[in-house]
Amino acid sequence: MTALSGHEEPTVRQRFQKSVKNVCSVKTVKKVVPIIGWLPQYNCTTLFQDIIAGITVGLTAIPQGIAYAVIAGLSPEYGLYSGLMGGFVYLFFGSCKTVTVGPTAIMAAMVARYVSGYSADFAVLACFLAGIVELCMGILNLGFLVDFISIPVISGFTTAAALQIASAQLKSLFGLEGPSGNLFAESVYNFIINIKTMTLWNTLLGFFTIFALMALKRLGEGCSRNDGKVKKLRWFISLGRNAIVVIIGILIAYITKMVTNEEPFKLIGDIGSGLPTPHWPPFSTVVGNETYYFADMMTVFGFRSIVIPFVAILESIAIAKAFSFGVPVDATQEMIAVGLCNIIGSFMRSMPITGSFTRTALNHASGVQTPAGGVFKGLVIILALSLLTSTFYFIPKASLAGLIITAMFSMIDFSILGRLWINSKKELLILLSTIIVCLTMGLEYGIVTGILLDALVLLFNTARPSINVNILKVGKLDLIVLPLHHHVSYCASEHIRKAVLRASQNTLIDSVIIIDATNLMSMDSTVASNLMSAVSDLEKKSFQVLMFNFNASLKKICLDINPKYADKFVSAAHVTEVMDAYGTSV
């Protein structure tokens, strides 16, 4: 029996055993469950810093959660339910210590269309389904997909989302009657036709909230937790500004109620008290007198709902990268973490959640050391649900509207417009197209439009690579040099052939055309076929052609198509000899 070669391909069984071994290795387990890596080094100092950061973020998460539930068209307690489980799950599976997971304005805005006209069950089911998609993408190692979404598309989507969310809050800011609208244009239109229903006290409180937030933010500029007592106090007050303005609004509404026995402000009203009872996500629901089964609910969601998990992943990974400070971010692991946060959160009546930029920035500024900070944020929310829901009744809607609109200011990147106008009008067009479609047709359609435009630009650049023709004078001879790019695909083959032939049209018959493959790393047989066709056409016209610096594998592809042009392939070592043969010294 002949001995097996050392290079023999492994059998299917061997491959399976190797895969199982890799999956079950300590390295893989530590990667999938990052807490295993940092927990042994956890100490009392780290615990204290995480507690401080968790409480600070929790005080902001409460008013923001209520505000985002309002954006989604849900009862206020759903915003607190949504911030409940994320910290506990991310503790085990999160890869970035500063990221805090919970409801966000963008997620709320995308869910709103499924809640409006239906029920809260649609938001909870969307959370579960988004988690399943995210987890599957993580298991399949699809983290690289986020690399296909460019900064202009992200910026355009974020800007449009901020404008849409802010416009939807105009109703509450001014205390108007009538609907607010799900799209930017619809919200602006409703605002204009209902402007006569504006109430003075709601308007004054809303704008007071905006100005107070801006003032408190400036109060903390130049201060940090390591400064002296006064600056440290300013820093802490600035960090807690969201909670402060909401508490002020509650006090104003409560005192007004006690003194006048009236409610001049539109209030949040009753909030469900206590923790949600763990329950399976709703795979059926009743809206009015009509029962919607799972298939019916999926019909309501439609294909465009698939954008929700992608946006959640994009938000979380972008935030993780922003606060990783140079440390590589494992996008696949973030998919797994956010997916599990949504799946488990859906059992506690959560709407779709992801990383929050505002709360993550606050988490970082508060000195968080590990993902355990999210646990203490969750404990603060549990305390609020257990003891403070009666207080939340007096939260004015105008205060929440002012808080939301102020938060939207930071989401709009005005500087990118100037940069792209100067450096890349093509990318500026993609950004503006994304914004326009988001605002007129919906956020889901906008981000898909941006991605498709990016893909078209990428395909065009691949199919039409620029070829800079260089003309070199060597004695009395003209050298026409056509450098090829690193990677040339089949869709560019005809473009390159035409470029070679076009270069010959404005040259003398005795000039030498050099196809330079110094930088060429790969090409397919279609490109090789078109190159050899161009060489053949030029030879018929009596042009002299050289195939310069083709590596062995690329040369073989070409010669397999037409072996008679082997003498055309030259390297730098032989170029002098070849040029002498043409009667010219280099």
NORQUIJO-V647612 format. One record per helix or strand of 2 or more residues. SS is the DSSP state (2 for helix, 1 for strand). FROM is the first residue (numbers start at 1). TO is the last residue. If there is no record, write none. Layout:
ss:SS from:FROM to:TO
ss:SS from:FROM to:TO
//
This chain:
ss:2 from:12 to:23
ss:2 from:26 to:32
ss:2 from:35 to:41
ss:2 from:44 to:71
ss:2 from:77 to:82
ss:2 from:86 to:93
ss:1 from:101 to:102
ss:2 from:105 to:115
ss:2 from:120 to:139
ss:2 from:143 to:148
ss:2 from:151 to:168
ss:2 from:170 to:174
ss:2 from:184 to:193
ss:2 from:195 to:197
ss:2 from:200 to:219
ss:2 from:229 to:239
ss:2 from:241 to:260
ss:1 from:285 to:287
ss:1 from:290 to:292
ss:2 from:294 to:301
ss:2 from:303 to:322
ss:2 from:331 to:346
ss:1 from:354 to:355
ss:2 from:357 to:365
ss:2 from:373 to:387
ss:2 from:389 to:392
ss:2 from:397 to:409
ss:2 from:415 to:423
ss:2 from:425 to:441
ss:2 from:443 to:463
ss:1 from:469 to:474
ss:1 from:477 to:483
ss:1 from:487 to:488
ss:2 from:490 to:505
ss:1 from:512 to:516
ss:1 from:522 to:523
ss:2 from:525 to:540
ss:1 from:544 to:548
ss:2 from:552 to:561
ss:2 from:563 to:568
ss:1 from:569 to:570
ss:2 from:575 to:581
//
